Amino acid sequence: MTDPFRLRLPRESDRVPVVYDSPHSGRFYPSDFETTPARTELRRAEDAYVDELLDGALAYGVAVLDATYPRSYIDLNRASTDIDPELLSEPWPTPLAPTEKSARGLGLIRRLVVPGVAINARKLSPAEVQARIDNVFRPYHVALDELVESTRAKFGMVWHIDWHSMKSKGNAMTPDGDVMRRVDAIVSDADGRTASPEVTRFVAYTLRGLGMRVAVNDPYKGGNIVRRIGDPSRHVHSVQVELNRALYLDEQSVTKTTGFVALGRVLEVATREIGVVAAMQAR
């Protein structure tokens, strides 16, 4: 069994009260994953290489957790009960709670890569899905919880940023539908529920100051991870950031473009500035 995540920690003396995670950049496709589309087409569901875009974070004292398995195998940014029963070969033994994500083919077990392109070659047994939850989903969330809580214990507060990438143009499976090219980044906090307004504003301000076109809570408002982690009353501030794939990726071939290095440098500068301000607030 391949480890379900990679945890990268800076030197303890360099730590700042900031935690990054990348739950959708996993690209290890296990042998039990029976799919209809070819691997290249499947990879279009990934937040490809976001983990590598965050490589520079450790130099600025930020811990980084990233997923190993792809989101098309199991989506770490969903609730464990957000399962489409139509994907199962027999009934789930306990009540499920599928959301509009499952209705759009984007639940815990993803149904579609893009509209009209189904992922799974067959229906899955409840035992198979439970194994994915036990071996991949839960260990990632346990590791993230421990990382966030240990950081809060050390500093009295924590800023958590959940990093993603988004298609440069929406489609029928996205909340904004078929639109023209999106902004460069979307910062979200569930309309103010998962982070203080000051933290959300500062993250957006920092990215704008580095030349990025940034929207806040539109159209993405933050997924399950930030909603579960964020608790400003406990000084745990959690925001989601979506990066436009056109900045760094050929979306058809899922290969890096010349923009990859430039975007990585932008994120390094943003990380340095975010770390400095978070550390000042923790004093």
MIDOSE-1310 file (N, C-alpha, C; in nm, 2 decimals, decimal comma, always signed):
residues 283
mtdp	+0,08/-0,12/+0,00/+0,00/+0,00/+0,00/+0,09/+0,12/+0,00; +0,07/+0,21/-0,10/+0,15/+0,33/-0,11/+0,10/+0,43/+0,00; +0,19/+0,51/+0,06/+0,15/+0,61/+0,16/+0,05/+0,70/+0,10; -0,06/+0,73/+0,17/-0,16/+0,82/+0,11/-0,13/+0,97/+0,11
frlr	-0,02/+1,01/+0,17/+0,02/+1,15/+0,17/+0,17/+1,16/+0,18; +0,21/+1,28/+0,15/+0,35/+1,32/+0,18/+0,35/+1,45/+0,27; +0,42/+1,44/+0,38/+0,42/+1,55/+0,47/+0,57/+1,61/+0,47; +0,57/+1,74/+0,44/+0,70/+1,81/+0,43/+0,71/+1,91/+0,54
lpre	+0,81/+1,90/+0,63/+0,82/+1,99/+0,74/+0,95/+2,07/+0,73; +0,94/+2,20/+0,76/+1,07/+2,28/+0,76/+1,14/+2,25/+0,89; +1,26/+2,31/+0,91/+1,33/+2,30/+1,04/+1,24/+2,36/+1,14; +1,24/+2,30/+1,26/+1,15/+2,35/+1,37/+1,18/+2,49/+1,40
sdrv	+1,31/+2,53/+1,40/+1,34/+2,67/+1,43/+1,29/+2,77/+1,33; +1,26/+2,72/+1,21/+1,21/+2,81/+1,10/+1,06/+2,82/+1,09; +0,99/+2,73/+1,17/+0,85/+2,72/+1,15/+0,78/+2,86/+1,17; +0,67/+2,88/+1,09/+0,58/+2,99/+1,11/+0,44/+2,93/+1,12
pvvy	+0,34/+3,01/+1,17/+0,21/+2,95/+1,20/+0,12/+2,94/+1,07; +0,18/+2,88/+0,97/+0,11/+2,86/+0,84/+0,13/+2,71/+0,80; +0,01/+2,66/+0,75/+0,01/+2,52/+0,70/-0,05/+2,52/+0,56; +0,01/+2,45/+0,47/-0,04/+2,44/+0,33/-0,08/+2,29/+0,32
dsph	-0,19/+2,27/+0,24/-0,22/+2,13/+0,19/-0,27/+2,14/+0,05; -0,25/+2,02/-0,02/-0,29/+2,01/-0,16/-0,35/+1,87/-0,18; -0,48/+1,86/-0,16/-0,55/+1,74/-0,16/-0,58/+1,67/-0,30; -0,57/+1,75/-0,40/-0,61/+1,70/-0,54/-0,49/+1,69/-0,64
sgrf	-0,37/+1,70/-0,59/-0,25/+1,69/-0,68/-0,20/+1,55/-0,69; -0,26/+1,45/-0,62/-0,20/+1,31/-0,63/-0,21/+1,25/-0,76; -0,11/+1,17/-0,80/-0,10/+1,11/-0,93/-0,05/+0,97/-0,93; -0,07/+0,90/-0,82/-0,04/+0,76/-0,81/-0,17/+0,68/-0,84
ypsd	-0,18/+0,61/-0,95/-0,30/+0,54/-0,99/-0,28/+0,39/-0,96; -0,35/+0,34/-0,85/-0,33/+0,20/-0,81/-0,39/+0,10/-0,91; -0,34/-0,02/-0,89/-0,38/-0,13/-0,99/-0,53/-0,16/-0,98; -0,59/-0,14/-0,86/-0,73/-0,17/-0,85/-0,83/-0,07/-0,90
fett	-0,77/+0,04/-0,96/-0,85/+0,15/-1,02/-0,89/+0,12/-1,16; -1,01/+0,06/-1,18/-1,05/+0,01/-1,32/-1,13/+0,13/-1,38; -1,08/+0,19/-1,49/-1,14/+0,30/-1,55/-1,16/+0,28/-1,70; -1,25/+0,36/-1,75/-1,28/+0,36/-1,89/-1,19/+0,46/-1,97
part	-1,17/+0,58/-1,92/-1,08/+0,67/-2,00/-0,93/+0,63/-1,99; -0,86/+0,68/-2,08/-0,71/+0,66/-2,08/-0,65/+0,75/-1,97; -0,53/+0,72/-1,93/-0,47/+0,79/-1,82/-0,46/+0,94/-1,84; -0,42/+0,98/-1,96/-0,41/+1,12/-1,99/-0,54/+1,19/-1,97
elrr	-0,65/+1,13/-2,01/-0,78/+1,19/-1,99/-0,82/+1,20/-1,84; -0,78/+1,09/-1,77/-0,81/+1,09/-1,63/-0,73/+1,20/-1,56; -0,61/+1,22/-1,60/-0,53/+1,32/-1,53/-0,58/+1,46/-1,54; -0,68/+1,49/-1,63/-0,74/+1,62/-1,65/-0,83/+1,65/-1,53
aeda	-0,86/+1,55/-1,44/-0,93/+1,57/-1,32/-0,84/+1,62/-1,21; -0,71/+1,60/-1,22/-0,61/+1,64/-1,12/-0,60/+1,79/-1,11; -0,56/+1,83/-0,99/-0,50/+1,97/-0,97/-0,35/+1,95/-1,00; -0,32/+1,92/-1,12/-0,18/+1,87/-1,15/-0,07/+1,96/-1,11
yvde	+0,03/+1,90/-1,04/+0,15/+1,96/-1,00/+0,14/+2,08/-0,90; +0,02/+2,10/-0,84/+0,01/+2,20/-0,74/+0,11/+2,17/-0,63; +0,13/+2,04/-0,59/+0,22/+2,01/-0,49/+0,36/+2,06/-0,52; +0,40/+2,05/-0,65/+0,53/+2,10/-0,69/+0,54/+2,26/-0,69
lldg	+0,43/+2,32/-0,72/+0,42/+2,47/-0,71/+0,45/+2,51/-0,57; +0,42/+2,43/-0,47/+0,44/+2,47/-0,33/+0,58/+2,43/-0,28; +0,67/+2,38/-0,37/+0,80/+2,33/-0,32/+0,88/+2,43/-0,24; +0,86/+2,56/-0,28/+0,94/+2,66/-0,22/+0,89/+2,70/-0,08
alay	+0,78/+2,65/-0,03/+0,72/+2,69/+0,09/+0,81/+2,66/+0,21; +0,88/+2,54/+0,21/+0,95/+2,50/+0,32/+1,06/+2,60/+0,36; +1,12/+2,67/+0,26/+1,23/+2,76/+0,29/+1,18/+2,88/+0,37; +1,05/+2,90/+0,37/+0,99/+3,01/+0,45/+0,91/+2,96/+0,57
gvav	+0,94/+2,84/+0,61/+0,89/+2,79/+0,74/+0,75/+2,73/+0,74; +0,70/+2,70/+0,62/+0,56/+2,66/+0,60/+0,56/+2,50/+0,58; +0,48/+2,43/+0,66/+0,47/+2,29/+0,65/+0,37/+2,26/+0,53; +0,39/+2,15/+0,46/+0,31/+2,12/+0,34/+0,27/+1,98/+0,34
ldat	+0,14/+1,95/+0,33/+0,08/+1,82/+0,32/+0,02/+1,80/+0,18; +0,06/+1,70/+0,11/-0,01/+1,68/-0,02/-0,04/+1,53/-0,04; -0,15/+1,51/-0,12/-0,20/+1,38/-0,14/-0,12/+1,30/-0,24; -0,13/+1,17/-0,23/-0,06/+1,07/-0,32/-0,16/+1,02/-0,43
yprs	-0,28/+0,99/-0,39/-0,37/+0,92/-0,48/-0,45/+1,03/-0,55; -0,50/+1,01/-0,67/-0,57/+1,11/-0,75/-0,71/+1,13/-0,69; -0,77/+1,25/-0,72/-0,90/+1,28/-0,67/-1,01/+1,19/-0,74; -0,97/+1,14/-0,86/-1,07/+1,05/-0,93/-1,08/+0,92/-0,87
yidl	-0,99/+0,88/-0,78/-0,99/+0,76/-0,71/-1,07/+0,78/-0,58; -1,04/+0,88/-0,51/-1,12/+0,93/-0,39/-1,09/+1,07/-0,37; -1,20/+1,15/-0,35/-1,18/+1,30/-0,34/-1,17/+1,34/-0,19; -1,05/+1,38/-0,15/-1,03/+1,42/-0,01/-1,10/+1,55/+0,03
nras	-1,15/+1,62/-0,06/-1,22/+1,75/-0,03/-1,37/+1,73/-0,03; -1,42/+1,61/+0,01/-1,56/+1,58/+0,02/-1,58/+1,52/+0,16; -1,71/+1,52/+0,20/-1,74/+1,44/+0,32/-1,74/+1,29/+0,29; -1,71/+1,21/+0,39/-1,71/+1,06/+0,36/-1,84/+1,00/+0,32
tdid	-1,95/+1,07/+0,35/-2,08/+1,03/+0,32/-2,14/+1,08/+0,19; -2,06/+1,17/+0,12/-2,10/+1,23/-0,01/-2,08/+1,13/-0,12; -2,16/+1,03/-0,12/-2,14/+0,92/-0,22/-2,27/+0,90/-0,30; -2,25/+0,90/-0,43/-2,36/+0,87/-0,53/-2,39/+0,72/-0,52
pell	-2,51/+0,69/-0,47/-2,55/+0,54/-0,46/-2,55/+0,47/-0,60; -2,57/+0,55/-0,70/-2,57/+0,49/-0,84/-2,43/+0,43/-0,88; -2,33/+0,47/-0,81/-2,20/+0,41/-0,84/-2,17/+0,28/-0,77; -2,26/+0,24/-0,68/-2,24/+0,12/-0,60/-2,31/+0,00/-0,65
sepw	-2,24/-0,12/-0,63/-2,30/-0,24/-0,68/-2,41/-0,29/-0,59; -2,41/-0,24/-0,47/-2,52/-0,29/-0,37/-2,53/-0,17/-0,27; -2,64/-0,17/-0,19/-2,66/-0,06/-0,10/-2,55/-0,04/+0,00; -2,53/+0,08/+0,04/-2,44/+0,12/+0,15/-2,50/+0,08/+0,28
ptpl	-2,43/+0,03/+0,37/-2,49/-0,03/+0,49/-2,54/+0,07/+0,59; -2,50/+0,20/+0,58/-2,55/+0,31/+0,67/-2,60/+0,42/+0,58; -2,68/+0,52/+0,64/-2,73/+0,63/+0,56/-2,62/+0,71/+0,49; -2,64/+0,75/+0,36/-2,55/+0,83/+0,29/-2,61/+0,98/+0,29
apte	-2,52/+1,07/+0,25/-2,57/+1,21/+0,25/-2,51/+1,28/+0,12; -2,55/+1,23/+0,00/-2,49/+1,29/-0,12/-2,54/+1,43/-0,14; -2,44/+1,52/-0,18/-2,47/+1,66/-0,20/-2,48/+1,69/-0,34; -2,49/+1,82/-0,37/-2,50/+1,86/-0,51/-2,37/+1,83/-0,58
ksar	-2,26/+1,81/-0,51/-2,13/+1,76/-0,57/-2,15/+1,62/-0,64; -2,21/+1,53/-0,56/-2,24/+1,40/-0,62/-2,34/+1,41/-0,74; -2,44/+1,50/-0,73/-2,53/+1,52/-0,84/-2,46/+1,56/-0,96; -2,35/+1,64/-0,95/-2,28/+1,69/-1,07/-2,16/+1,59/-1,11
glgl	-2,16/+1,47/-1,04/-2,05/+1,38/-1,08/-1,92/+1,40/-1,00; -1,93/+1,48/-0,90/-1,81/+1,52/-0,83/-1,80/+1,49/-0,68; -1,87/+1,37/-0,64/-1,87/+1,33/-0,50/-1,74/+1,27/-0,46; -1,75/+1,20/-0,34/-1,64/+1,14/-0,28/-1,57/+1,04/-0,38
irrl	-1,66/+0,97/-0,45/-1,61/+0,88/-0,56/-1,66/+0,95/-0,69; -1,57/+1,01/-0,76/-1,60/+1,09/-0,88/-1,66/+1,00/-0,99; -1,77/+1,06/-1,05/-1,84/+0,98/-1,16/-1,79/+1,02/-1,30; -1,75/+1,15/-1,32/-1,72/+1,20/-1,45/-1,58/+1,28/-1,44
vvpg	-1,50/+1,26/-1,55/-1,38/+1,34/-1,57/-1,43/+1,48/-1,61; -1,50/+1,49/-1,72/-1,57/+1,61/-1,77/-1,71/+1,56/-1,81; -1,80/+1,66/-1,84/-1,93/+1,62/-1,88/-1,93/+1,51/-1,99; -2,00/+1,40/-1,97/-2,02/+1,29/-2,07/-1,91/+1,19/-2,07
vain	-1,81/+1,20/-1,98/-1,69/+1,11/-1,98/-1,69/+1,04/-1,84; -1,74/+0,92/-1,83/-1,75/+0,85/-1,71/-1,61/+0,79/-1,67; -1,58/+0,78/-1,54/-1,45/+0,74/-1,49/-1,45/+0,59/-1,47; -1,54/+0,53/-1,40/-1,53/+0,40/-1,35/-1,58/+0,30/-1,45
arkl	-1,51/+0,19/-1,47/-1,54/+0,09/-1,57/-1,65/+0,00/-1,52; -1,68/+0,00/-1,39/-1,78/-0,09/-1,33/-1,83/-0,02/-1,20; -1,94/-0,07/-1,15/-1,98/-0,03/-1,02/-1,89/-0,08/-0,91; -1,88/-0,01/-0,80/-1,79/-0,05/-0,69/-1,87/-0,11/-0,58
spae	-1,82/-0,21/-0,51/-1,88/-0,26/-0,39/-1,86/-0,17/-0,28; -1,95/-0,17/-0,18/-1,93/-0,09/-0,06/-1,80/-0,12/+0,01; -1,76/-0,24/+0,00/-1,63/-0,28/+0,07/-1,51/-0,21/+0,00; -1,52/-0,20/-0,13/-1,41/-0,13/-0,20/-1,40/+0,02/-0,17
vqar	-1,52/+0,08/-0,16/-1,52/+0,22/-0,13/-1,48/+0,24/+0,01; -1,52/+0,15/+0,10/-1,48/+0,17/+0,24/-1,33/+0,15/+0,26; -1,27/+0,06/+0,18/-1,12/+0,05/+0,18/-1,05/+0,18/+0,14; -1,11/+0,24/+0,04/-1,05/+0,37/+0,00/-1,06/+0,48/+0,11
idnv	-1,17/+0,48/+0,18/-1,19/+0,57/+0,29/-1,09/+0,54/+0,40; -1,08/+0,41/+0,44/-0,99/+0,37/+0,55/-0,85/+0,39/+0,52; -0,81/+0,36/+0,39/-0,66/+0,36/+0,36/-0,61/+0,49/+0,30; -0,70/+0,57/+0,25/-0,65/+0,69/+0,18/-0,71/+0,82/+0,24
frpy	-0,85/+0,82/+0,25/-0,92/+0,94/+0,30/-0,89/+0,97/+0,44; -0,91/+0,88/+0,53/-0,90/+0,90/+0,68/-0,75/+0,94/+0,71; -0,65/+0,86/+0,67/-0,51/+0,90/+0,70/-0,47/+1,04/+0,66; -0,52/+1,08/+0,55/-0,49/+1,22/+0,51/-0,55/+1,32/+0,60
hval	-0,68/+1,30/+0,64/-0,74/+1,40/+0,73/-0,69/+1,39/+0,87; -0,65/+1,27/+0,92/-0,58/+1,27/+1,05/-0,45/+1,34/+1,04; -0,37/+1,33/+0,94/-0,24/+1,40/+0,93/-0,26/+1,55/+0,92; -0,37/+1,59/+0,85/-0,39/+1,74/+0,84/-0,44/+1,79/+0,97
delv	-0,53/+1,72/+1,04/-0,57/+1,76/+1,17/-0,45/+1,77/+1,27; -0,37/+1,67/+1,27/-0,25/+1,68/+1,36/-0,16/+1,79/+1,33; -0,14/+1,82/+1,20/-0,05/+1,93/+1,16/-0,11/+2,06/+1,20; -0,24/+2,08/+1,18/-0,30/+2,21/+1,21/-0,30/+2,23/+1,36
estr	-0,33/+2,12/+1,44/-0,34/+2,14/+1,58/-0,20/+2,15/+1,65; -0,10/+2,09/+1,59/+0,03/+2,10/+1,65/+0,08/+2,24/+1,62; +0,05/+2,30/+1,51/+0,09/+2,44/+1,48/+0,02/+2,54/+1,57; -0,11/+2,51/+1,59/-0,19/+2,60/+1,68/-0,13/+2,59/+1,82
akfg	-0,10/+2,47/+1,86/-0,04/+2,46/+2,00/+0,09/+2,53/+2,01; +0,17/+2,53/+1,91/+0,30/+2,60/+1,92/+0,29/+2,75/+1,92; +0,20/+2,80/+1,83/+0,19/+2,94/+1,81/+0,07/+3,01/+1,87; -0,03/+2,93/+1,91/-0,15/+2,99/+1,96/-0,25/+3,02/+1,85
mvwh	-0,22/+3,00/+1,73/-0,30/+3,03/+1,61/-0,24/+2,96/+1,49; -0,32/+2,95/+1,38/-0,27/+2,89/+1,26/-0,35/+2,95/+1,14; -0,27/+2,98/+1,03/-0,33/+3,01/+0,90/-0,32/+2,88/+0,81; -0,43/+2,83/+0,77/-0,42/+2,71/+0,68/-0,47/+2,75/+0,55
idwh	-0,39/+2,71/+0,44/-0,43/+2,74/+0,30/-0,44/+2,61/+0,23; -0,56/+2,58/+0,18/-0,59/+2,46/+0,10/-0,58/+2,50/-0,05; -0,47/+2,45/-0,11/-0,44/+2,49/-0,25/-0,50/+2,39/-0,35; -0,55/+2,45/-0,46/-0,61/+2,38/-0,57/-0,58/+2,45/-0,70
smks	-0,61/+2,38/-0,81/-0,61/+2,45/-0,94/-0,75/+2,43/-1,01; -0,78/+2,52/-1,10/-0,91/+2,51/-1,16/-0,89/+2,52/-1,31; -0,99/+2,46/-1,38/-0,99/+2,48/-1,53/-0,99/+2,63/-1,57; -0,93/+2,66/-1,68/-0,93/+2,80/-1,72/-1,06/+2,85/-1,76
kgna	-1,15/+2,75/-1,79/-1,29/+2,78/-1,84/-1,38/+2,68/-1,77; -1,49/+2,73/-1,72/-1,59/+2,64/-1,66/-1,66/+2,55/-1,76; -1,74/+2,45/-1,70/-1,82/+2,37/-1,79/-1,95/+2,33/-1,71; -2,02/+2,24/-1,76/-2,15/+2,21/-1,70/-2,14/+2,15/-1,56
mtpd	-2,02/+2,10/-1,52/-1,99/+2,04/-1,39/-1,95/+2,15/-1,29; -1,92/+2,27/-1,33/-1,87/+2,37/-1,24/-1,98/+2,47/-1,20; -1,96/+2,54/-1,09/-2,07/+2,63/-1,04/-2,09/+2,75/-1,13; -1,99/+2,79/-1,21/-2,00/+2,91/-1,30/-2,04/+2,87/-1,44
gdvm	-2,05/+2,74/-1,47/-2,10/+2,70/-1,61/-1,99/+2,73/-1,71; -2,04/+2,73/-1,84/-1,95/+2,76/-1,95/-1,92/+2,91/-1,96; -1,81/+2,95/-1,91/-1,78/+3,10/-1,91/-1,65/+3,12/-1,99; -1,62/+3,25/-2,01/-1,50/+3,29/-2,06/-1,39/+3,26/-1,96
rrvd	-1,26/+3,28/-2,00/-1,15/+3,25/-1,91/-1,17/+3,31/-1,77; -1,14/+3,23/-1,67/-1,15/+3,28/-1,53/-1,04/+3,37/-1,49; -1,06/+3,42/-1,37/-0,95/+3,50/-1,31/-0,83/+3,41/-1,28; -0,72/+3,47/-1,23/-0,60/+3,39/-1,20/-0,61/+3,31/-1,08
aivs	-0,69/+3,36/-0,98/-0,70/+3,29/-0,85/-0,83/+3,33/-0,78; -0,88/+3,23/-0,71/-1,00/+3,25/-0,63/-0,97/+3,21/-0,49; -0,99/+3,31/-0,40/-0,97/+3,29/-0,26/-1,11/+3,27/-0,19; -1,12/+3,17/-0,11/-1,26/+3,15/-0,05/-1,25/+3,11/+0,10
dadg	-1,35/+3,15/+0,17/-1,36/+3,12/+0,31/-1,50/+3,09/+0,35; -1,58/+3,03/+0,26/-1,72/+3,00/+0,29/-1,80/+3,12/+0,34; -1,78/+3,23/+0,26/-1,84/+3,36/+0,29/-1,82/+3,40/+0,44; -1,69/+3,39/+0,48/-1,65/+3,44/+0,61/-1,66/+3,35/+0,72
rtas	-1,70/+3,22/+0,70/-1,72/+3,13/+0,81/-1,59/+3,06/+0,85; -1,49/+3,04/+0,76/-1,38/+2,96/+0,79/-1,25/+3,04/+0,83; -1,25/+3,17/+0,81/-1,14/+3,25/+0,84/-1,19/+3,39/+0,88; -1,10/+3,46/+0,95/-1,14/+3,60/+0,98/-1,13/+3,68/+0,85
pevt	-1,21/+3,79/+0,83/-1,21/+3,87/+0,71/-1,07/+3,92/+0,69; -0,99/+3,95/+0,79/-0,86/+4,01/+0,78/-0,76/+3,91/+0,71; -0,77/+3,78/+0,75/-0,69/+3,68/+0,69/-0,72/+3,66/+0,54; -0,85/+3,65/+0,51/-0,89/+3,63/+0,37/-0,85/+3,75/+0,29
rfva	-0,87/+3,87/+0,34/-0,83/+3,99/+0,26/-0,69/+3,99/+0,24; -0,61/+3,95/+0,34/-0,46/+3,96/+0,32/-0,41/+3,86/+0,22; -0,46/+3,74/+0,22/-0,42/+3,64/+0,12/-0,46/+3,70/-0,02; -0,58/+3,75/-0,04/-0,62/+3,80/-0,17/-0,53/+3,92/-0,21
ytlr	-0,51/+4,01/-0,11/-0,43/+4,13/-0,13/-0,29/+4,09/-0,17; -0,23/+3,99/-0,11/-0,09/+3,95/-0,14/-0,08/+3,90/-0,28; -0,18/+3,82/-0,33/-0,18/+3,76/-0,46/-0,20/+3,88/-0,56; -0,29/+3,97/-0,53/-0,31/+4,08/-0,62/-0,19/+4,17/-0,64
glgm	-0,12/+4,18/-0,53/+0,00/+4,26/-0,53/+0,11/+4,20/-0,61; +0,10/+4,07/-0,64/+0,20/+4,00/-0,73/+0,15/+3,99/-0,87; +0,05/+4,07/-0,90/+0,00/+4,08/-1,04/-0,11/+3,98/-1,08; -0,17/+3,92/-0,99/-0,27/+3,82/-1,02/-0,41/+3,88/-1,01
rvav	-0,50/+3,84/-1,10/-0,64/+3,88/-1,10/-0,71/+3,79/-1,00; -0,77/+3,84/-0,89/-0,82/+3,76/-0,78/-0,96/+3,79/-0,76; -1,04/+3,68/-0,74/-1,18/+3,69/-0,69/-1,19/+3,63/-0,55; -1,29/+3,67/-0,48/-1,31/+3,61/-0,34/-1,45/+3,55/-0,34
ndpy	-1,46/+3,42/-0,31/-1,58/+3,35/-0,29/-1,67/+3,35/-0,41; -1,61/+3,36/-0,53/-1,69/+3,37/-0,65/-1,61/+3,31/-0,77; -1,65/+3,19/-0,82/-1,77/+3,12/-0,79/-1,75/+3,01/-0,68; -1,62/+2,98/-0,65/-1,59/+2,88/-0,54/-1,60/+2,95/-0,41
kggn	-1,66/+2,88/-0,31/-1,68/+2,94/-0,18/-1,60/+2,86/-0,07; -1,53/+2,75/-0,11/-1,46/+2,67/-0,02/-1,52/+2,54/+0,00; -1,44/+2,43/-0,01/-1,49/+2,29/+0,00/-1,49/+2,24/+0,14; -1,50/+2,11/+0,14/-1,52/+2,04/+0,27/-1,40/+2,06/+0,37
ivrr	-1,28/+2,07/+0,31/-1,17/+2,08/+0,40/-1,16/+2,21/+0,48; -1,18/+2,32/+0,41/-1,17/+2,45/+0,49/-1,29/+2,46/+0,58; -1,41/+2,41/+0,54/-1,53/+2,41/+0,63/-1,51/+2,33/+0,75; -1,43/+2,22/+0,74/-1,41/+2,13/+0,85/-1,30/+2,19/+0,94
igdp	-1,20/+2,24/+0,88/-1,08/+2,29/+0,96/-1,10/+2,42/+1,02; -1,15/+2,52/+0,94/-1,16/+2,65/+0,98/-1,25/+2,68/+1,10; -1,19/+2,75/+1,20/-1,27/+2,78/+1,32/-1,20/+2,91/+1,38; -1,24/+3,03/+1,33/-1,18/+3,15/+1,37/-1,19/+3,17/+1,52
srhv	-1,29/+3,12/+1,59/-1,31/+3,14/+1,73/-1,20/+3,07/+1,81; -1,13/+2,97/+1,75/-1,02/+2,90/+1,81/-0,88/+2,95/+1,75; -0,89/+3,06/+1,67/-0,77/+3,11/+1,60/-0,72/+3,02/+1,49; -0,81/+2,94/+1,44/-0,77/+2,85/+1,32/-0,84/+2,91/+1,20
hsvq	-0,76/+2,97/+1,11/-0,82/+3,04/+0,99/-0,78/+2,96/+0,87; -0,88/+2,92/+0,80/-0,87/+2,83/+0,68/-0,93/+2,89/+0,56; -0,84/+2,90/+0,45/-0,89/+2,95/+0,33/-0,85/+2,86/+0,21; -0,93/+2,86/+0,11/-0,90/+2,78/-0,01/-0,86/+2,87/-0,12
veln	-0,76/+2,83/-0,19/-0,71/+2,91/-0,31/-0,71/+2,82/-0,43; -0,78/+2,87/-0,54/-0,78/+2,80/-0,67/-0,70/+2,88/-0,76; -0,60/+2,81/-0,83/-0,52/+2,87/-0,93/-0,56/+2,83/-1,07; -0,57/+2,93/-1,16/-0,60/+2,91/-1,30/-0,50/+2,82/-1,36
raly	-0,54/+2,71/-1,42/-0,44/+2,61/-1,48/-0,37/+2,67/-1,60; -0,43/+2,77/-1,67/-0,37/+2,83/-1,79/-0,24/+2,90/-1,75; -0,23/+2,93/-1,62/-0,10/+3,00/-1,58/+0,02/+2,92/-1,59; +0,00/+2,78/-1,58/+0,12/+2,70/-1,57/+0,11/+2,56/-1,64
ldeq	-0,01/+2,53/-1,70/-0,03/+2,39/-1,75/-0,10/+2,39/-1,89; -0,05/+2,30/-1,97/-0,12/+2,26/-2,09/-0,24/+2,17/-2,05; -0,36/+2,22/-2,05/-0,47/+2,14/-1,99/-0,51/+2,02/-2,07; -0,47/+2,01/-2,19/-0,51/+1,89/-2,27/-0,41/+1,78/-2,24
svtk	-0,28/+1,81/-2,25/-0,18/+1,71/-2,23/-0,14/+1,69/-2,08; -0,18/+1,78/-2,00/-0,15/+1,78/-1,85/+0,00/+1,78/-1,84; +0,07/+1,88/-1,91/+0,21/+1,90/-1,89/+0,24/+2,04/-1,86; +0,35/+2,06/-1,79/+0,38/+2,20/-1,75/+0,42/+2,29/-1,87
ttgf	+0,38/+2,41/-1,86/+0,43/+2,51/-1,96/+0,54/+2,60/-1,90; +0,58/+2,69/-1,98/+0,69/+2,78/-1,93/+0,64/+2,87/-1,82; +0,51/+2,88/-1,80/+0,46/+2,96/-1,69/+0,48/+2,89/-1,55; +0,51/+2,76/-1,55/+0,52/+2,69/-1,42/+0,62/+2,75/-1,33
valg	+0,74/+2,78/-1,38/+0,85/+2,83/-1,30/+0,81/+2,97/-1,25; +0,75/+3,05/-1,33/+0,71/+3,19/-1,29/+0,61/+3,18/-1,19; +0,51/+3,10/-1,20/+0,40/+3,09/-1,10/+0,46/+3,04/-0,96; +0,55/+2,94/-0,97/+0,62/+2,89/-0,85/+0,69/+3,00/-0,78
rvle	+0,75/+3,09/-0,85/+0,82/+3,20/-0,79/+0,72/+3,30/-0,72; +0,61/+3,33/-0,79/+0,51/+3,41/-0,73/+0,46/+3,35/-0,60; +0,44/+3,22/-0,60/+0,38/+3,16/-0,48/+0,49/+3,16/-0,37; +0,62/+3,16/-0,40/+0,72/+3,17/-0,30/+0,72/+3,30/-0,23
vatr	+0,71/+3,41/-0,32/+0,70/+3,54/-0,26/+0,57/+3,56/-0,17; +0,46/+3,51/-0,22/+0,34/+3,51/-0,15/+0,35/+3,44/-0,01; +0,42/+3,33/-0,02/+0,44/+3,25/+0,11/+0,52/+3,32/+0,21; +0,63/+3,39/+0,16/+0,71/+3,46/+0,25/+0,63/+3,58/+0,32
eigv	+0,55/+3,65/+0,24/+0,48/+3,76/+0,29/+0,37/+3,71/+0,39; +0,30/+3,60/+0,35/+0,20/+3,54/+0,44/+0,26/+3,50/+0,57; +0,37/+3,43/+0,56/+0,44/+3,38/+0,68/+0,48/+3,49/+0,77; +0,54/+3,60/+0,72/+0,58/+3,71/+0,80/+0,46/+3,77/+0,88
vaam	+0,35/+3,79/+0,81/+0,24/+3,86/+0,88/+0,18/+3,76/+0,98; +0,16/+3,63/+0,94/+0,11/+3,54/+1,04/+0,19/+3,53/+1,16; +0,32/+3,53/+1,15/+0,41/+3,52/+1,26/+0,40/+3,64/+1,35; +0,38/+3,76/+1,29/+0,37/+3,88/+1,36/+0,24/+3,88/+1,45
qar	+0,13/+3,82/+1,39/+0,00/+3,81/+1,46/+0,01/+3,72/+1,58; +0,10/+3,62/+1,56/+0,11/+3,51/+1,67/+0,19/+3,56/+1,79; +0,26/+3,67/+1,78/+0,34/+3,72/+1,89/+0,26/+3,77/+2,00
